[in-house]
Amino acid sequence: MTMTTIKVDAVVRDRLNAEARRRGLTAGSFVEELLESWARDQRFAAMREAMASTAPADEASYAEETASFDALADDAVPDERPSRPPTP
């Protein structure tokens, strides 16, 4: 991986270094974790937004479909594996 330098305020640099050290990471690894966490938060925010804008008819269709799957949840498939005799 190619390294580069970014300019940040000295206070920010010191805070990054201190937290990275506390976690046993390099500053670069800590920044990478922060970026991954931020990206995850963005994905979940987009999902929440999409769910909030779902049309009522689509929500009803989803509820109906999942209810039909839930009704099957108790239909157990018999265990067809042969039982083994106890080991002496």
N, C-alpha and C positions, 0 to 999 in steps of 0.2 A: 504494500500500500504506500502510495506517495504521501509524504508529510508536507504540511504547509503551516503557515503562521497566520493567526487571525488577531486583529487588534481589538482588545477589550479594555475597559477601564481597569486600573490596577486593583480596585476594590473587588470588582467582579472576578478578576483572575485569582485573587487571593481566596475568595469564597469558593470558587470552583476547585482550586487545589486543595483546600481544607476538607471539603466534602468528599472529594475523590480519595484523598488519603484516609479519611475516616472509614470509607467503604472498601479500602484496599485496592483501589483502581488508579489508573493513570487519569490525568485530566481529560485526555482524548477519549478514553473509554467511558468516562462519566458523561461527557458531552454526547457521545453516541447513545448512551442509555436515555438521556434526557430527550434526545430527538426521537428515538423509538417510542418513548412514552407519549410524547406530544402527538406523533403520527397516529398512534392507537386511539388517543382521545379524539382526534379529528374524525377517524373512521366511525367511532361510536356516536359521535355527535351527528354525523351524516345519517347513520342508521336511525337514530331517534327522530331526526327531522323527517326522514322518509316514512317512518311508521306513523308519525303525527299527521302526515298529509295523506294517509291512505283513505280512499273513498269508503263511506259506510257500506256500500254493497260489497266491496272487496273484503272488508273486515268480516261481514256476515258469511261470505263464502268460505273464508279461511276458518272461521269458527265451526261451520258445518263440517268442513273436511276434517279438521282435527278431532271433532267429536266422533266421527265415524272411525277414525284410527283408535281413539281412546276406548271405544266400545270393544275393539278387538284385543285390547291389552291383556285381558284376562284369559284369552284363548291360548292355553299353554300347548306347546308342541311336546309330545312325549319324548322322554330321554331314551333314545334308541341305542345308546352305547352299551355294549355288553358289560355286565358287571364282572369284576375280577374277584377270584377267590382270595381270601385273606392270605397274606404272606406269612409262612411259619417262622 
